[in-house]
Amino acid sequence: MNSNHTDTVSLTVGDTDRKELEEEVLSLRRRVDELEQSQRDLLATQKKLRESRERLRMAIDGSGGAEWEIELDPDNLSEPRAVWFSPRFKAMLGYEDDEMPNQMEAWKGVVHPKDVPRLQAITYKLLKKGYESDLSEFRFLHRDGSVRWLQATTKILRDEQNRPIRMIGVDWDI
């Protein structure tokens, strides 16, 4: 009798364990399904983002514009985190993509010296005074020594505390 009781108890515990395992397996299958759906959603979103970027690039290229971007450190606006100039921007000034580094010093080296104070004033207005955007014309020094007038459209992106975190622009050779 004692062995039967033990068998019954083992069988009952076994059924409970099996039921828990089956529930756990079902829960894991649902989680895998959710993750697979999330992955499909992410891939679809990435595709839409690539298509959107391509449309933007085509629009900018079609307009004759050249984009640039400066990632700002909101706690130290004088030291950007990253700088990027499109190959088209560099070409406007006579440079191949690899000949002009994506650094502020390179950009400062091509701004006409007489336009530096006005450019600093506009940058101050955008970064410190809370302006969202600006449309200005500046002189730049082409690699061949000539002066080029560029029209710059600049937009400031801000974080949740309204601190500037990115400066984005499109320039046209006018």
MIFI-830248 format. One record per atom (N, C-alpha, C): residue in one letter; x, y, z. Coordinates in Angstrom, 2 decimals. Layout:
<atoms>
ATOM rest      xx      yy      zz
ATOM    A       X       Y       Z
...
</atoms>
This chain:
<atoms>
ATOM rest      xx      yy      zz
ATOM    M    0.82   -1.18    0.00
ATOM    M    0.00    0.00    0.00
ATOM    M    0.86    1.25    0.00
ATOM    N    1.87    1.17    0.77
ATOM    N    2.77    2.30    0.87
ATOM    N    3.38    2.65   -0.48
ATOM    S    3.73    1.65   -1.27
ATOM    S    4.31    1.93   -2.57
ATOM    S    3.29    2.53   -3.53
ATOM    N    2.03    2.10   -3.42
ATOM    N    0.98    2.70   -4.24
ATOM    N    0.79    4.16   -3.89
ATOM    H    0.78    4.44   -2.63
ATOM    H    0.64    5.84   -2.20
ATOM    H    1.78    6.68   -2.77
ATOM    T    2.97    6.17   -2.72
ATOM    T    4.12    6.87   -3.26
ATOM    T    3.96    7.06   -4.77
ATOM    D    3.50    6.02   -5.45
ATOM    D    3.30    6.13   -6.89
ATOM    D    2.25    7.18   -7.21
ATOM    T    1.19    7.24   -6.45
ATOM    T    0.13    8.20   -6.67
ATOM    T    0.64    9.61   -6.44
ATOM    V    1.39    9.79   -5.39
ATOM    V    1.94   11.11   -5.09
ATOM    V    2.90   11.51   -6.21
ATOM    S    3.75   10.61   -6.65
ATOM    S    4.68   10.89   -7.72
ATOM    S    3.94   11.25   -9.00
ATOM    L    2.90   10.53   -9.28
ATOM    L    2.10   10.77  -10.46
ATOM    L    1.42   12.13  -10.40
ATOM    T    0.92   12.50   -9.25
ATOM    T    0.28   13.79   -9.08
ATOM    T    1.30   14.91   -9.24
ATOM    V    2.43   14.76   -8.61
ATOM    V    3.49   15.77   -8.74
ATOM    V    3.95   15.83  -10.20
ATOM    G    4.06   14.68  -10.83
ATOM    G    4.45   14.64  -12.23
ATOM    G    3.46   15.37  -13.12
ATOM    D    2.17   15.21  -12.88
ATOM    D    1.16   15.92  -13.66
ATOM    D    1.27   17.42  -13.46
ATOM    T    1.50   17.84  -12.21
ATOM    T    1.63   19.25  -11.91
ATOM    T    2.86   19.82  -12.61
ATOM    D    3.98   19.10  -12.52
ATOM    D    5.20   19.56  -13.18
ATOM    D    5.00   19.65  -14.69
ATOM    R    4.33   18.65  -15.25
ATOM    R    4.09   18.64  -16.68
ATOM    R    3.22   19.82  -17.08
ATOM    K    2.20   20.09  -16.30
ATOM    K    1.29   21.21  -16.60
ATOM    K    2.05   22.54  -16.54
ATOM    E    2.89   22.67  -15.51
ATOM    E    3.69   23.90  -15.39
ATOM    E    4.64   24.04  -16.57
ATOM    L    5.25   22.92  -16.95
ATOM    L    6.16   22.96  -18.10
ATOM    L    5.42   23.32  -19.39
ATOM    E    4.25   22.74  -19.58
ATOM    E    3.46   23.06  -20.77
ATOM    E    3.07   24.53  -20.80
ATOM    E    2.70   25.07  -19.64
ATOM    E    2.37   26.50  -19.56
ATOM    E    3.59   27.36  -19.85
ATOM    E    4.73   26.93  -19.32
ATOM    E    5.97   27.67  -19.57
ATOM    E    6.34   27.63  -21.05
ATOM    V    6.19   26.44  -21.67
ATOM    V    6.47   26.31  -23.10
ATOM    V    5.54   27.20  -23.91
ATOM    L    4.26   27.23  -23.57
ATOM    L    3.31   28.10  -24.27
ATOM    L    3.68   29.56  -24.09
ATOM    S    4.08   29.92  -22.89
ATOM    S    4.49   31.30  -22.62
ATOM    S    5.72   31.67  -23.44
ATOM    L    6.68   30.77  -23.52
ATOM    L    7.89   31.02  -24.31
ATOM    L    7.57   31.11  -25.80
ATOM    R    6.66   30.25  -26.28
ATOM    R    6.26   30.32  -27.69
ATOM    R    5.61   31.67  -28.00
ATOM    R    4.75   32.15  -27.08
ATOM    R    4.13   33.47  -27.29
ATOM    R    5.20   34.56  -27.32
ATOM    R    6.17   34.43  -26.43
ATOM    R    7.25   35.45  -26.38
ATOM    R    8.07   35.42  -27.66
ATOM    V    8.37   34.22  -28.17
ATOM    V    9.10   34.10  -29.43
ATOM    V    8.29   34.72  -30.56
ATOM    D    7.00   34.44  -30.60
ATOM    D    6.13   35.04  -31.63
ATOM    D    6.16   36.57  -31.54
ATOM    E    6.10   37.09  -30.31
ATOM    E    6.15   38.55  -30.12
ATOM    E    7.49   39.11  -30.60
ATOM    L    8.58   38.42  -30.28
ATOM    L    9.90   38.88  -30.71
ATOM    L   10.04   38.82  -32.23
ATOM    E    9.53   37.77  -32.83
ATOM    E    9.58   37.67  -34.29
ATOM    E    8.76   38.79  -34.93
ATOM    Q    7.62   39.12  -34.36
ATOM    Q    6.81   40.23  -34.88
ATOM    Q    7.54   41.55  -34.71
ATOM    S    8.17   41.73  -33.56
ATOM    S    8.95   42.95  -33.32
ATOM    S   10.08   43.07  -34.33
ATOM    Q   10.72   41.94  -34.64
ATOM    Q   11.80   41.96  -35.62
ATOM    Q   11.26   42.34  -37.00
ATOM    R   10.11   41.77  -37.39
ATOM    R    9.51   42.13  -38.68
ATOM    R    9.15   43.61  -38.72
ATOM    D    8.59   44.10  -37.60
ATOM    D    8.24   45.52  -37.53
ATOM    D    9.48   46.40  -37.64
ATOM    L   10.56   46.02  -36.95
ATOM    L   11.81   46.77  -37.00
ATOM    L   12.38   46.80  -38.41
ATOM    L   12.38   45.64  -39.07
ATOM    L   12.89   45.59  -40.45
ATOM    L   12.06   46.47  -41.38
ATOM    A   10.74   46.46  -41.20
ATOM    A    9.86   47.30  -42.02
ATOM    A   10.14   48.79  -41.75
ATOM    T   10.34   49.14  -40.49
ATOM    T   10.64   50.53  -40.13
ATOM    T   11.99   50.94  -40.70
ATOM    Q   12.99   50.07  -40.62
ATOM    Q   14.30   50.38  -41.17
ATOM    Q   14.23   50.59  -42.68
ATOM    K   13.41   49.77  -43.35
ATOM    K   13.23   49.94  -44.80
ATOM    K   12.60   51.29  -45.11
ATOM    K   11.57   51.66  -44.35
ATOM    K   10.92   52.96  -44.56
ATOM    K   11.90   54.10  -44.30
ATOM    L   12.73   53.96  -43.28
ATOM    L   13.73   54.99  -42.97
ATOM    L   14.74   55.13  -44.11
ATOM    R   15.23   54.00  -44.63
ATOM    R   16.16   54.05  -45.77
ATOM    R   15.51   54.73  -46.96
ATOM    E   14.25   54.38  -47.24
ATOM    E   13.54   54.99  -48.37
ATOM    E   13.35   56.49  -48.15
ATOM    S   13.03   56.88  -46.93
ATOM    S   12.84   58.29  -46.60
ATOM    S   14.16   59.06  -46.76
ATOM    R   15.24   58.47  -46.27
ATOM    R   16.56   59.12  -46.41
ATOM    R   16.93   59.26  -47.89
ATOM    E   16.64   58.23  -48.67
ATOM    E   16.94   58.29  -50.09
ATOM    E   16.13   59.38  -50.78
ATOM    R   14.85   59.50  -50.43
ATOM    R   14.03   60.58  -51.01
ATOM    R   14.59   61.94  -50.62
ATOM    L   14.97   62.10  -49.36
ATOM    L   15.54   63.36  -48.91
ATOM    L   16.83   63.66  -49.66
ATOM    R   17.70   62.66  -49.78
ATOM    R   18.97   62.87  -50.49
ATOM    R   18.71   63.26  -51.94
ATOM    M   17.75   62.58  -52.58
ATOM    M   17.44   62.92  -53.97
ATOM    M   16.89   64.33  -54.08
ATOM    A   16.06   64.74  -53.13
ATOM    A   15.50   66.10  -53.15
ATOM    A   16.61   67.14  -52.96
ATOM    I   17.50   66.89  -52.02
ATOM    I   18.60   67.83  -51.78
ATOM    I   19.51   67.88  -53.00
ATOM    D   19.88   66.70  -53.52
ATOM    D   20.74   66.67  -54.71
ATOM    D   20.05   67.35  -55.90
ATOM    G   18.76   67.09  -56.06
ATOM    G   18.02   67.69  -57.17
ATOM    G   17.93   69.20  -57.06
ATOM    S   17.99   69.71  -55.84
ATOM    S   17.92   71.16  -55.65
ATOM    S   19.29   71.81  -55.78
ATOM    G   20.34   70.99  -55.91
ATOM    G   21.69   71.54  -55.98
ATOM    G   22.28   71.80  -54.61
ATOM    G   21.60   71.37  -53.57
ATOM    G   22.06   71.61  -52.21
ATOM    G   23.06   70.58  -51.74
ATOM    A   23.69   70.91  -50.63
ATOM    A   24.67   70.03  -49.98
ATOM    A   24.47   70.12  -48.48
ATOM    E   24.28   68.96  -47.85
ATOM    E   23.96   68.97  -46.43
ATOM    E   25.18   68.78  -45.54
ATOM    W   25.01   69.19  -44.31
ATOM    W   26.03   69.04  -43.27
ATOM    W   25.31   68.91  -41.93
ATOM    E   26.04   68.40  -40.95
ATOM    E   25.44   68.18  -39.64
ATOM    E   26.51   68.28  -38.56
ATOM    I   26.12   68.90  -37.46
ATOM    I   27.02   69.02  -36.31
ATOM    I   26.26   68.53  -35.08
ATOM    E   26.80   67.49  -34.45
ATOM    E   26.22   66.99  -33.21
ATOM    E   26.84   67.77  -32.06
ATOM    L   26.00   68.42  -31.28
ATOM    L   26.46   69.31  -30.22
ATOM    L   26.46   68.63  -28.86
ATOM    D   27.34   69.09  -28.00
ATOM    D   27.31   68.69  -26.60
ATOM    D   26.58   69.82  -25.87
ATOM    P   25.36   69.58  -25.39
ATOM    P   24.59   70.67  -24.78
ATOM    P   25.26   71.28  -23.55
ATOM    D   26.19   70.54  -22.95
ATOM    D   26.90   71.07  -21.78
ATOM    D   28.18   71.82  -22.15
ATOM    N   28.59   71.69  -23.42
ATOM    N   29.79   72.38  -23.89
ATOM    N   29.63   72.65  -25.38
ATOM    L   28.92   73.70  -25.71
ATOM    L   28.59   74.00  -27.11
ATOM    L   29.81   74.35  -27.96
ATOM    S   30.91   74.70  -27.33
ATOM    S   32.10   75.07  -28.10
ATOM    S   32.86   73.85  -28.61
ATOM    E   32.53   72.67  -28.12
ATOM    E   33.21   71.43  -28.55
ATOM    E   32.18   70.45  -29.10
ATOM    P   31.96   70.46  -30.42
ATOM    P   30.98   69.52  -30.99
ATOM    P   31.42   68.07  -30.78
ATOM    R   30.42   67.19  -30.64
ATOM    R   30.70   65.76  -30.49
ATOM    R   31.09   65.14  -31.82
ATOM    A   30.44   65.58  -32.90
ATOM    A   30.72   65.03  -34.23
ATOM    A   30.35   66.06  -35.28
ATOM    V   31.06   66.01  -36.38
ATOM    V   30.84   66.92  -37.50
ATOM    V   30.81   66.09  -38.77
ATOM    W   29.87   66.38  -39.66
ATOM    W   29.80   65.68  -40.93
ATOM    W   29.46   66.65  -42.04
ATOM    F   30.24   66.61  -43.11
ATOM    F   29.98   67.38  -44.33
ATOM    F   29.75   66.38  -45.45
ATOM    S   28.69   66.58  -46.21
ATOM    S   28.41   65.66  -47.31
ATOM    S   29.51   65.78  -48.37
ATOM    P   29.71   64.73  -49.13
ATOM    P   30.66   64.82  -50.24
ATOM    P   30.32   65.96  -51.20
ATOM    R   29.03   66.25  -51.37
ATOM    R   28.61   67.34  -52.26
ATOM    R   29.03   68.70  -51.71
ATOM    F   28.93   68.87  -50.37
ATOM    F   29.37   70.12  -49.75
ATOM    F   30.86   70.32  -50.03
ATOM    K   31.63   69.27  -49.83
ATOM    K   33.08   69.36  -50.05
ATOM    K   33.38   69.65  -51.52
ATOM    A   32.62   69.03  -52.41
ATOM    A   32.83   69.24  -53.85
ATOM    A   32.53   70.69  -54.24
ATOM    M   31.55   71.32  -53.60
ATOM    M   31.25   72.74  -53.88
ATOM    M   32.47   73.62  -53.65
ATOM    L   33.32   73.16  -52.75
ATOM    L   34.51   73.94  -52.41
ATOM    L   35.77   73.37  -53.05
ATOM    G   35.60   72.41  -53.98
ATOM    G   36.72   71.89  -54.75
ATOM    G   37.44   70.71  -54.12
ATOM    Y   36.86   70.07  -53.14
ATOM    Y   37.52   68.96  -52.45
ATOM    Y   36.83   67.64  -52.73
ATOM    E   37.63   66.60  -52.79
ATOM    E   37.10   65.24  -52.78
ATOM    E   36.69   64.94  -51.34
ATOM    D   35.84   63.94  -51.18
ATOM    D   35.34   63.59  -49.85
ATOM    D   36.48   63.33  -48.86
ATOM    D   37.50   62.60  -49.30
ATOM    D   38.59   62.24  -48.39
ATOM    D   39.63   63.35  -48.22
ATOM    E   39.49   64.46  -48.94
ATOM    E   40.47   65.55  -48.84
ATOM    E   40.10   66.60  -47.80
ATOM    M   38.87   66.60  -47.35
ATOM    M   38.42   67.57  -46.35
ATOM    M   37.87   66.79  -45.16
ATOM    P   38.57   66.80  -44.04
ATOM    P   38.10   66.01  -42.89
ATOM    P   36.80   66.57  -42.31
ATOM    N   36.04   65.69  -41.71
ATOM    N   34.80   66.07  -41.04
ATOM    N   35.14   66.60  -39.65
ATOM    Q   35.70   67.81  -39.65
ATOM    Q   36.13   68.46  -38.41
ATOM    Q   35.84   69.95  -38.51
ATOM    M   35.56   70.57  -37.37
ATOM    M   35.26   72.00  -37.35
ATOM    M   36.44   72.82  -37.88
ATOM    E   37.66   72.38  -37.60
ATOM    E   38.82   73.12  -38.07
ATOM    E   38.85   73.21  -39.59
ATOM    A   38.45   72.13  -40.25
ATOM    A   38.41   72.14  -41.72
ATOM    A   37.38   73.14  -42.21
ATOM    W   36.22   73.17  -41.56
ATOM    W   35.17   74.11  -41.94
ATOM    W   35.61   75.55  -41.69
ATOM    K   36.21   75.79  -40.53
ATOM    K   36.68   77.14  -40.22
ATOM    K   37.73   77.58  -41.23
ATOM    G   38.47   76.64  -41.77
ATOM    G   39.51   76.96  -42.74
ATOM    G   38.97   77.38  -44.10
ATOM    V   37.70   77.11  -44.38
ATOM    V   37.14   77.47  -45.69
ATOM    V   36.14   78.63  -45.61
ATOM    V   35.79   79.07  -44.41
ATOM    V   34.91   80.24  -44.27
ATOM    V   35.75   81.49  -44.55
ATOM    H   35.20   82.40  -45.35
ATOM    H   35.92   83.65  -45.64
ATOM    H   36.16   84.40  -44.34
ATOM    P   37.39   84.84  -44.08
ATOM    P   37.71   85.51  -42.80
ATOM    P   36.81   86.70  -42.48
ATOM    K   36.37   87.45  -43.49
ATOM    K   35.52   88.62  -43.23
ATOM    K   34.10   88.22  -42.81
ATOM    D   33.71   86.97  -43.06
ATOM    D   32.37   86.51  -42.68
ATOM    D   32.34   85.81  -41.32
ATOM    V   33.50   85.58  -40.73
ATOM    V   33.56   84.87  -39.45
ATOM    V   32.77   85.59  -38.35
ATOM    P   32.91   86.91  -38.16
ATOM    P   32.14   87.57  -37.08
ATOM    P   30.62   87.44  -37.28
ATOM    R   30.15   87.60  -38.51
ATOM    R   28.72   87.47  -38.77
ATOM    R   28.25   86.03  -38.55
ATOM    L   29.07   85.09  -38.95
ATOM    L   28.75   83.68  -38.74
ATOM    L   28.70   83.35  -37.25
ATOM    Q   29.63   83.91  -36.49
ATOM    Q   29.62   83.69  -35.04
ATOM    Q   28.36   84.29  -34.40
ATOM    A   27.95   85.45  -34.87
ATOM    A   26.75   86.09  -34.33
ATOM    A   25.49   85.25  -34.63
ATOM    I   25.42   84.72  -35.82
ATOM    I   24.27   83.89  -36.19
ATOM    I   24.27   82.59  -35.38
ATOM    T   25.44   82.00  -35.22
ATOM    T   25.55   80.78  -34.41
ATOM    T   25.14   81.05  -32.98
ATOM    Y   25.56   82.19  -32.43
ATOM    Y   25.18   82.55  -31.06
ATOM    Y   23.66   82.69  -30.97
ATOM    K   23.07   83.35  -31.95
ATOM    K   21.61   83.55  -31.97
ATOM    K   20.89   82.19  -31.98
ATOM    L   21.39   81.28  -32.77
ATOM    L   20.75   79.97  -32.88
ATOM    L   20.94   79.14  -31.61
ATOM    L   22.14   79.11  -31.10
ATOM    L   22.43   78.22  -29.98
ATOM    L   22.05   78.80  -28.62
ATOM    K   22.29   80.09  -28.42
ATOM    K   22.10   80.69  -27.09
ATOM    K   20.79   81.43  -26.93
ATOM    K   20.25   81.95  -28.01
ATOM    K   19.04   82.77  -27.91
ATOM    K   17.77   81.99  -28.23
ATOM    G   17.92   80.73  -28.58
ATOM    G   16.75   79.90  -28.78
ATOM    G   16.11   79.94  -30.15
ATOM    Y   16.75   80.58  -31.12
ATOM    Y   16.20   80.60  -32.48
ATOM    Y   16.20   79.18  -33.04
ATOM    E   15.20   78.87  -33.85
ATOM    E   15.07   77.52  -34.41
ATOM    E   15.81   77.34  -35.72
ATOM    S   15.85   78.40  -36.53
ATOM    S   16.45   78.25  -37.85
ATOM    S   16.97   79.59  -38.35
ATOM    D   17.73   79.51  -39.45
ATOM    D   18.30   80.72  -40.04
ATOM    D   18.54   80.48  -41.52
ATOM    L   18.43   81.52  -42.29
ATOM    L   18.76   81.51  -43.71
ATOM    L   19.72   82.67  -43.95
ATOM    S   20.95   82.35  -44.33
ATOM    S   21.99   83.37  -44.49
ATOM    S   22.85   83.06  -45.70
ATOM    E   23.62   84.06  -46.10
ATOM    E   24.59   83.89  -47.18
ATOM    E   25.98   84.20  -46.64
ATOM    F   26.92   83.34  -47.03
ATOM    F   28.31   83.50  -46.58
ATOM    F   29.25   83.24  -47.74
ATOM    R   30.44   83.79  -47.58
ATOM    R   31.51   83.52  -48.54
ATOM    R   32.37   82.37  -48.02
ATOM    F   32.73   81.48  -48.93
ATOM    F   33.64   80.39  -48.61
ATOM    F   34.80   80.43  -49.58
ATOM    L   35.92   79.92  -49.14
ATOM    L   37.12   79.87  -49.97
ATOM    L   37.19   78.53  -50.68
ATOM    H   37.14   78.60  -52.01
ATOM    H   37.25   77.40  -52.83
ATOM    H   38.71   76.95  -52.84
ATOM    R   38.92   75.70  -53.07
ATOM    R   40.28   75.15  -53.10
ATOM    R   41.15   75.84  -54.14
ATOM    D   40.55   76.29  -55.25
ATOM    D   41.33   76.94  -56.31
ATOM    D   41.64   78.40  -56.00
ATOM    G   41.23   78.88  -54.82
ATOM    G   41.52   80.25  -54.41
ATOM    G   40.39   81.22  -54.66
ATOM    S   39.39   80.83  -55.42
ATOM    S   38.26   81.72  -55.68
ATOM    S   37.33   81.76  -54.47
ATOM    V   36.45   82.76  -54.48
ATOM    V   35.48   82.92  -53.40
ATOM    V   34.12   82.45  -53.92
ATOM    R   33.44   81.66  -53.14
ATOM    R   32.11   81.16  -53.48
ATOM    R   31.10   81.66  -52.47
ATOM    W   29.98   82.15  -52.96
ATOM    W   28.88   82.53  -52.08
ATOM    W   27.97   81.32  -51.91
ATOM    L   27.69   80.98  -50.67
ATOM    L   26.78   79.89  -50.37
ATOM    L   25.62   80.43  -49.55
ATOM    Q   24.44   79.96  -49.87
ATOM    Q   23.28   80.27  -49.05
ATOM    Q   23.07   79.08  -48.12
ATOM    A   23.00   79.36  -46.83
ATOM    A   22.89   78.30  -45.82
ATOM    A   21.54   78.37  -45.13
ATOM    T   20.85   77.25  -45.12
ATOM    T   19.65   77.08  -44.31
ATOM    T   20.03   76.19  -43.15
ATOM    T   19.86   76.69  -41.94
ATOM    T   20.29   75.98  -40.74
ATOM    T   19.11   75.76  -39.81
ATOM    K   19.05   74.59  -39.23
ATOM    K   17.99   74.23  -38.29
ATOM    K   18.65   73.67  -37.03
ATOM    I   18.11   74.05  -35.87
ATOM    I   18.61   73.56  -34.59
ATOM    I   17.61   72.57  -34.02
ATOM    L   18.11   71.43  -33.60
ATOM    L   17.29   70.45  -32.89
ATOM    L   17.65   70.53  -31.41
ATOM    R   16.63   70.42  -30.56
ATOM    R   16.83   70.57  -29.12
ATOM    R   16.33   69.34  -28.37
ATOM    D   16.89   69.14  -27.18
ATOM    D   16.46   68.02  -26.34
ATOM    D   15.24   68.42  -25.52
ATOM    E   14.84   67.53  -24.60
ATOM    E   13.65   67.76  -23.78
ATOM    E   13.78   69.00  -22.90
ATOM    Q   15.01   69.37  -22.56
ATOM    Q   15.25   70.57  -21.73
ATOM    Q   15.48   71.81  -22.59
ATOM    N   15.19   71.71  -23.89
ATOM    N   15.34   72.81  -24.84
ATOM    N   16.80   73.21  -25.06
ATOM    R   17.71   72.29  -24.83
ATOM    R   19.13   72.55  -25.09
ATOM    R   19.47   72.09  -26.50
ATOM    P   20.27   72.87  -27.23
ATOM    P   20.63   72.46  -28.59
ATOM    P   21.48   71.19  -28.57
ATOM    I   21.08   70.23  -29.41
ATOM    I   21.84   68.98  -29.49
ATOM    I   22.34   68.69  -30.90
ATOM    R   21.76   69.36  -31.90
ATOM    R   22.19   69.11  -33.27
ATOM    R   21.91   70.33  -34.12
ATOM    M   22.84   70.63  -35.00
ATOM    M   22.70   71.70  -35.97
ATOM    M   22.80   71.05  -37.35
ATOM    I   21.76   71.24  -38.14
ATOM    I   21.70   70.62  -39.46
ATOM    I   21.48   71.71  -40.49
ATOM    G   22.15   71.56  -41.63
ATOM    G   21.99   72.58  -42.65
ATOM    G   22.11   72.05  -44.05
ATOM    V   21.60   72.85  -44.96
ATOM    V   21.75   72.61  -46.39
ATOM    V   22.27   73.92  -46.99
ATOM    D   23.33   73.80  -47.80
ATOM    D   23.93   74.96  -48.44
ATOM    D   23.78   74.84  -49.95
ATOM    W   23.61   75.99  -50.59
ATOM    W   23.53   76.07  -52.06
ATOM    W   24.57   77.07  -52.54
ATOM    D   25.23   76.71  -53.62
ATOM    D   26.19   77.61  -54.27
ATOM    D   25.38   78.60  -55.09
ATOM    I   25.43   79.88  -54.69
ATOM    I   24.65   80.89  -55.39
ATOM    I   25.56   81.81  -56.18
</atoms>
